[in-house]
């Protein structure tokens, strides 16, 4: 998803002030719905620890992510202090809440609710973009293209929502493919053409901050899940220790993103000659494995807290190790796209996590989780030490 060059001819657009723009209170309020959505996704995966359940959870994560992404691009462009923009965002927030409620039964009895709420929030937001942009403005046509693509995918989503389960899957796969293909082809539309990423412009500080806040949302959800699991148990030394290990893992994930990655990425984004393309690739697409990794980590933490002394099954082993691996792979891809190189330390840490797999038969879940935490903590400490030594 991308936005176009900043236009000041509409009172609904953000105005350039020469200062870095920050997230507004309404945007923070909007994000609360997605705390709930991420919790729903982690619970769905926890209760369906199969390949089929993992694929369904991934699919729904991609939908939830896309709903949030488009709104993030919109608020980077439109001013949330405008009363009309505020009302549109609240309407999108309400639809997002309905979509999140439907997640556990999105492929079942609540499929119509899931599809209708997602289509409503996408079409209403994109239609507003067209309405709020003056018709004489050359960028009016770009919002028309985006709206056209959302209408095409919306028809597929709606058809799938009311179709039998077998047909629903294929219709929704096609709909999601349309959604994710659109930005890569510049929203090419017959007679309207396509837009290039050099036409897109973002406020780098605000844009990067919004993604940082979503990482906080995902990490916050992991804290909620682990805390709720622990509070439902009679705490003893083992599961109390597991709770602390889970907290340490969440803290390490936070450290690995915010100690250096977040601010460096913002700086590179602000200096890019094609910030629209970089934002689309590195943030819109390549943050997906980072967020997915955090969700899987939360599920693994819940398993460890509930049964710290048990030996993990194959699926549980995959979850406990797979979450941190997915998180670090996402970081590696993000860095590769941003600055065209990779961190050797993170590659080594990823390999070390994978090397724990053969120990699944000998270590308890708590022992395995403690090893994961140790690897992440050493990685975070090593990177911070290098940064401090390099700072004059």
C-alpha positions as CSV (number, residue, x, y, z in Angstrom):
1,X,0.0,0.0,0.0
2,X,1.3,3.5,-0.7
3,X,0.2,7.1,-0.6
4,X,0.9,9.9,-3.0
5,X,2.6,13.2,-2.7
6,X,1.3,15.4,0.0
7,X,-1.4,17.7,-1.1
8,X,-2.5,20.7,1.0
9,X,-5.6,21.7,-1.1
10,X,-7.9,19.7,1.2
11,X,-8.6,20.6,4.8
12,X,-8.6,16.9,5.6
13,X,-5.0,16.3,4.7
14,X,-2.1,16.6,7.2
15,X,-0.3,19.9,6.7
16,X,3.5,20.1,6.4
17,X,5.0,22.0,9.4
18,X,8.6,21.2,9.0
19,X,8.5,19.1,12.2
20,X,8.3,15.4,12.7
21,X,4.7,14.2,12.9
22,X,3.8,11.8,15.7
23,X,1.0,9.3,16.2
24,X,-2.2,10.9,17.5
25,X,-4.4,9.8,20.4
26,X,-7.0,8.6,18.0
27,X,-4.5,6.3,16.3
28,X,-3.5,4.9,19.6
29,X,-7.1,4.3,20.5
30,X,-7.7,2.7,17.1
31,X,-4.8,0.2,17.8
32,X,-6.7,-1.1,20.8
33,X,-8.9,-3.1,18.5
34,X,-5.9,-4.8,17.1
35,X,-4.7,-5.8,20.5
36,X,-7.9,-7.9,20.7
37,X,-7.4,-9.1,17.1
38,X,-3.9,-10.4,17.8
39,X,-5.1,-12.1,21.0
40,X,-7.8,-13.8,19.0
41,X,-5.2,-15.1,16.5
42,X,-2.9,-16.5,19.2
43,X,-5.8,-18.3,20.8
44,X,-6.9,-19.7,17.5
45,X,-3.4,-21.1,16.9
46,X,-3.2,-22.4,20.5
47,X,-6.4,-24.4,20.1
48,X,-5.6,-25.6,16.6
49,X,-1.9,-26.7,16.8
50,X,-1.9,-28.5,13.4
51,X,-0.6,-27.6,10.0
52,X,-4.2,-26.7,9.0
53,X,-4.7,-24.5,12.0
54,X,-1.4,-22.8,11.4
55,X,-2.3,-22.0,7.8
56,X,-5.7,-20.7,8.8
57,X,-4.1,-18.5,11.5
58,X,-1.5,-17.2,9.0
59,X,-4.3,-16.4,6.5
60,X,-6.3,-14.5,9.1
61,X,-3.2,-12.6,10.3
62,X,-2.6,-11.5,6.7
63,X,-6.2,-10.1,6.6
64,X,-5.9,-8.4,9.9
65,X,-2.5,-6.9,9.0
66,X,-3.9,-5.6,5.7
67,X,-6.8,-3.9,7.5
68,X,-4.3,-2.2,9.8
69,X,-1.8,-1.4,7.1
70,X,-4.2,0.6,4.9
71,X,-5.4,2.6,7.8
72,X,-1.8,3.4,8.8
73,X,-1.1,4.7,5.3
74,X,-4.3,6.7,5.5
75,X,-3.4,8.4,8.7
76,X,0.1,9.1,7.5
77,X,-1.7,11.1,4.8
78,X,-5.0,12.4,6.3
79,X,-5.2,14.4,9.5
80,X,-6.9,12.5,12.4
81,X,-7.8,15.9,13.9
82,X,-10.2,16.5,11.1
83,X,-13.7,15.7,12.4
84,X,-14.7,13.8,9.3
85,X,-11.4,11.8,9.3
86,X,-12.0,11.0,12.9
87,X,-15.5,9.7,12.2
88,X,-14.2,7.6,9.3
89,X,-11.5,6.1,11.6
90,X,-14.0,5.3,14.3
91,X,-16.3,3.6,11.7
92,X,-13.3,1.6,10.5
93,X,-12.4,0.8,14.1
94,X,-16.0,-0.6,14.7
95,X,-15.8,-2.7,11.6
96,X,-12.3,-4.0,12.7
97,X,-13.8,-5.0,16.1
98,X,-16.5,-7.0,14.4
99,X,-13.9,-8.7,12.2
100,X,-11.8,-9.5,15.2
101,X,-14.8,-11.0,17.0
102,X,-15.4,-13.3,14.0
103,X,-11.8,-14.7,13.9
104,X,-12.4,-17.9,15.9
105,X,-15.2,-18.9,13.5
106,X,-14.1,-17.0,10.4
107,X,-14.0,-20.2,8.3
108,X,-17.3,-21.4,9.8
109,X,-20.5,-19.9,11.0
110,X,-19.1,-16.3,11.3
111,X,-17.7,-16.2,7.8
112,X,-20.3,-13.7,6.6
113,X,-19.6,-11.4,9.5
114,X,-15.8,-11.6,8.9
115,X,-16.1,-10.9,5.2
116,X,-18.7,-8.2,5.5
117,X,-16.8,-6.3,8.2
118,X,-13.5,-6.5,6.4
119,X,-15.0,-5.3,3.1
120,X,-16.9,-2.5,4.8
121,X,-13.8,-1.1,6.5
122,X,-11.7,-1.3,3.4
123,X,-14.3,0.2,1.0
124,X,-15.5,3.0,3.4
125,X,-11.9,4.1,4.0
126,X,-10.9,4.0,0.4
127,X,-14.1,5.7,-0.7
128,X,-13.4,8.5,1.8
129,X,-9.9,9.0,0.3
130,X,-11.5,9.6,-3.1
131,X,-14.2,11.9,-1.5
132,X,-11.6,13.9,0.5
133,X,-9.3,14.5,-2.5
134,X,-10.4,17.4,-4.7
135,X,-11.5,16.1,-8.1
136,X,-9.2,18.5,-10.0
137,X,-6.2,17.2,-8.1
138,X,-4.0,14.9,-10.3
139,X,-3.7,12.5,-7.4
140,X,-7.5,12.0,-7.3
141,X,-7.1,9.2,-9.9
142,X,-4.7,7.3,-7.7
143,X,-7.3,7.0,-4.9
144,X,-9.8,5.9,-7.6
145,X,-7.4,3.1,-8.6
146,X,-7.1,2.0,-4.9
147,X,-10.9,2.0,-4.5
148,X,-11.4,0.0,-7.7
149,X,-9.0,-2.7,-6.5
150,X,-10.7,-2.9,-3.1
151,X,-14.1,-3.3,-4.8
152,X,-12.8,-6.2,-6.9
153,X,-11.3,-7.9,-3.9
154,X,-14.4,-7.0,-1.9
155,X,-16.6,-8.9,-4.3
156,X,-14.5,-12.0,-3.9
157,X,-14.5,-11.7,-0.1
158,X,-18.3,-11.3,0.0
159,X,-18.8,-14.2,-2.3
160,X,-16.6,-16.4,-0.2
161,X,-18.3,-15.3,3.0
162,X,-21.6,-16.7,1.8
163,X,-20.3,-19.7,-0.2
164,X,-20.0,-23.3,1.0
165,X,-16.8,-24.0,2.9
166,X,-14.9,-25.6,0.0
167,X,-15.6,-22.8,-2.4
168,X,-15.0,-20.2,0.4
169,X,-11.4,-21.2,0.8
170,X,-10.6,-20.6,-2.9
171,X,-12.5,-17.4,-3.2
172,X,-10.8,-16.0,-0.1
173,X,-7.4,-17.0,-1.4
174,X,-8.1,-15.2,-4.6
175,X,-9.4,-12.2,-2.7
176,X,-6.3,-12.0,-0.5
177,X,-4.1,-12.4,-3.6
178,X,-5.8,-9.4,-5.2
179,X,-5.3,-7.4,-2.0
180,X,-1.6,-8.2,-1.7
181,X,-0.8,-7.9,-5.5
182,X,-2.4,-4.4,-5.8
183,X,0.5,-2.3,-4.4
184,X,3.2,-4.3,-6.3
185,X,1.5,-3.4,-9.7
186,X,0.8,0.2,-8.7
187,X,-2.9,-0.4,-8.6
188,X,-3.0,-0.7,-12.4
189,X,-6.6,-0.1,-13.5
190,X,-8.0,-0.1,-17.1
191,X,-8.1,3.5,-18.5
192,X,-6.6,4.8,-15.3
193,X,-3.1,3.3,-15.6
194,X,-0.8,2.8,-12.7
195,X,1.1,4.8,-10.2
196,X,4.8,4.6,-9.6
197,X,6.3,4.4,-6.1
198,X,8.2,7.6,-6.8
199,X,4.9,9.4,-6.7
200,X,4.3,8.2,-3.2
201,X,5.5,10.2,-0.2
202,X,5.4,9.5,3.5
203,X,6.2,11.2,6.7
204,X,9.0,8.8,7.8
205,X,8.9,9.5,11.6
206,X,5.1,9.0,11.8
207,X,5.2,6.0,9.5
208,X,8.0,4.2,11.4
209,X,6.4,5.0,14.7
210,X,3.1,3.4,13.7
211,X,4.9,0.1,13.0
212,X,6.9,0.4,16.2
213,X,3.6,0.7,18.0
214,X,2.2,-2.4,16.3
215,X,5.2,-4.3,17.5
216,X,4.4,-3.1,21.0
217,X,0.8,-4.3,20.5
218,X,2.0,-7.8,19.6
219,X,4.4,-7.9,22.5
220,X,1.8,-6.6,24.8
221,X,-0.5,-9.4,23.7
222,X,2.1,-11.9,24.6
223,X,2.3,-10.4,28.1
224,X,-1.4,-10.6,28.5
225,X,-1.6,-14.2,27.3
226,X,1.2,-15.4,29.6
227,X,-0.1,-13.4,32.6
228,X,-3.6,-14.8,32.1
229,X,-2.3,-18.4,31.8
230,X,-0.3,-18.0,35.0
231,X,-3.2,-16.5,36.9
232,X,-5.4,-19.5,36.1
233,X,-2.9,-21.9,37.7
234,X,-1.8,-22.5,41.3
235,X,1.6,-21.1,40.9
236,X,4.5,-23.2,42.0
237,X,8.3,-22.8,41.5
238,X,8.2,-24.5,38.0
239,X,5.4,-22.5,36.4
240,X,6.5,-19.3,38.2
241,X,9.9,-19.7,36.7
242,X,8.3,-20.4,33.3
243,X,6.4,-17.1,33.7
244,X,9.7,-15.2,34.3
245,X,11.3,-16.9,31.3
246,X,8.4,-16.0,29.1
247,X,8.7,-12.4,30.3
248,X,12.4,-12.4,29.7
249,X,11.8,-13.7,26.1
250,X,9.3,-10.9,25.5
251,X,11.8,-8.3,26.9
252,X,14.5,-9.7,24.6
253,X,12.3,-9.5,21.6
254,X,11.5,-5.9,22.5
255,X,15.2,-5.1,23.0
256,X,16.2,-6.6,19.6
257,X,13.8,-4.4,17.8
258,X,13.9,-1.1,19.7
259,X,17.5,-0.9,20.8
260,X,18.7,-0.3,17.3
261,X,16.5,-1.6,14.5
262,X,13.6,0.8,15.0
263,X,15.5,4.1,14.9
264,X,18.0,3.0,12.3
265,X,15.2,2.0,10.0
266,X,13.4,5.3,10.5
267,X,16.6,7.1,9.6
268,X,17.1,5.1,6.4
269,X,13.5,5.6,5.4
270,X,13.7,9.4,5.8
271,X,16.8,9.5,3.7
272,X,15.6,7.2,0.9
273,X,15.1,8.7,-2.6
274,X,12.1,6.3,-3.1
275,X,10.6,6.2,0.4
276,X,7.3,4.9,-1.0
277,X,8.9,1.7,-2.4
278,X,11.0,1.2,0.7
279,X,8.1,1.7,3.0
280,X,6.0,-0.7,0.9
281,X,8.6,-3.5,0.8
282,X,10.3,-3.2,4.2
283,X,7.3,-2.3,6.4
284,X,4.1,-3.3,4.6
285,X,5.4,-6.7,3.6
286,X,8.5,-7.6,5.6
287,X,7.1,-6.8,9.0
288,X,4.6,-9.7,8.6
289,X,7.1,-12.4,9.7
290,X,8.2,-10.3,12.6
291,X,4.6,-9.9,13.9
292,X,3.9,-13.6,13.1
293,X,6.9,-14.6,15.1
294,X,5.8,-12.7,18.2
295,X,2.3,-14.3,18.0
296,X,3.9,-17.8,17.8
297,X,6.2,-16.9,20.7
298,X,3.2,-16.0,22.8
299,X,1.6,-19.4,22.0
300,X,4.9,-21.2,22.9
301,X,5.1,-19.3,26.2
302,X,1.6,-20.3,27.1
303,X,2.4,-24.0,26.5
304,X,5.5,-23.7,28.6
305,X,3.8,-22.0,31.5
306,X,1.0,-24.6,31.5
307,X,3.3,-27.6,31.4
308,X,6.8,-26.6,32.3
309,X,8.0,-30.0,33.3
310,X,6.7,-31.9,30.3
311,X,8.8,-32.9,27.3
312,X,7.5,-31.0,24.3
313,X,5.8,-32.9,21.5
314,X,6.9,-32.3,17.9
315,X,4.3,-29.6,17.4
316,X,5.1,-27.9,20.7
317,X,8.8,-28.0,19.9
318,X,8.1,-26.4,16.5
319,X,6.2,-23.6,18.3
320,X,8.7,-22.9,21.0
321,X,11.6,-22.7,18.6
322,X,9.7,-21.5,15.5
323,X,8.4,-18.3,17.0
324,X,11.9,-16.8,17.8
325,X,13.3,-18.2,14.5
326,X,10.5,-16.6,12.5
327,X,11.1,-13.3,14.4
328,X,14.8,-13.2,13.6
329,X,14.2,-14.2,10.0
330,X,11.8,-11.3,9.6
331,X,14.5,-9.0,11.1
332,X,17.0,-10.3,8.6
333,X,14.8,-9.8,5.6
334,X,13.9,-6.3,6.9
335,X,17.5,-5.3,7.3
336,X,18.4,-6.8,3.9
337,X,15.8,-4.7,2.2
338,X,16.6,-1.5,4.2
339,X,20.4,-1.5,4.0
340,X,21.2,-4.4,1.7
341,X,23.2,-6.5,4.2
342,X,22.5,-9.0,7.0
343,X,23.6,-9.2,10.6
344,X,26.0,-12.2,11.1
345,X,25.1,-12.2,14.8
346,X,21.4,-12.7,14.1
347,X,22.1,-15.4,11.5
348,X,24.3,-17.2,14.1
349,X,21.6,-16.8,16.7
350,X,19.0,-18.2,14.3
351,X,21.2,-21.2,13.6
352,X,21.7,-21.7,17.3
353,X,18.0,-21.8,17.9
354,X,17.5,-24.4,15.2
355,X,20.3,-26.4,16.7
356,X,18.2,-26.8,19.8
357,X,15.7,-29.0,17.9
358,X,17.5,-32.3,18.6
359,X,17.4,-31.6,22.3
360,X,13.6,-31.7,22.3
361,X,13.6,-35.3,23.6
362,X,15.9,-34.6,26.5
363,X,15.0,-31.1,27.7
364,X,11.7,-30.2,29.4
365,X,9.6,-27.4,27.9
366,X,11.0,-25.0,30.5
367,X,14.5,-26.1,29.9
368,X,14.1,-25.5,26.1
369,X,12.5,-22.1,26.7
370,X,15.4,-21.1,29.0
371,X,17.9,-22.0,26.3
372,X,15.9,-19.9,23.8
373,X,16.0,-17.0,26.2
374,X,19.7,-17.4,26.8
375,X,20.4,-17.2,23.0
376,X,18.2,-14.1,22.6
377,X,19.7,-12.4,25.6
378,X,23.3,-13.1,24.5
379,X,22.4,-11.7,21.0
380,X,20.8,-8.6,22.5
381,X,23.7,-8.0,24.8
382,X,26.3,-8.5,22.1
383,X,24.6,-6.1,19.8
384,X,24.2,-3.4,22.5
385,X,27.8,-3.8,23.5
386,X,28.9,-3.3,19.9
387,X,26.7,-0.2,19.6
388,X,28.0,1.3,22.8
389,X,31.6,0.7,21.8
390,X,31.0,2.2,18.4
391,X,29.4,5.3,19.8
392,X,32.1,8.1,20.1
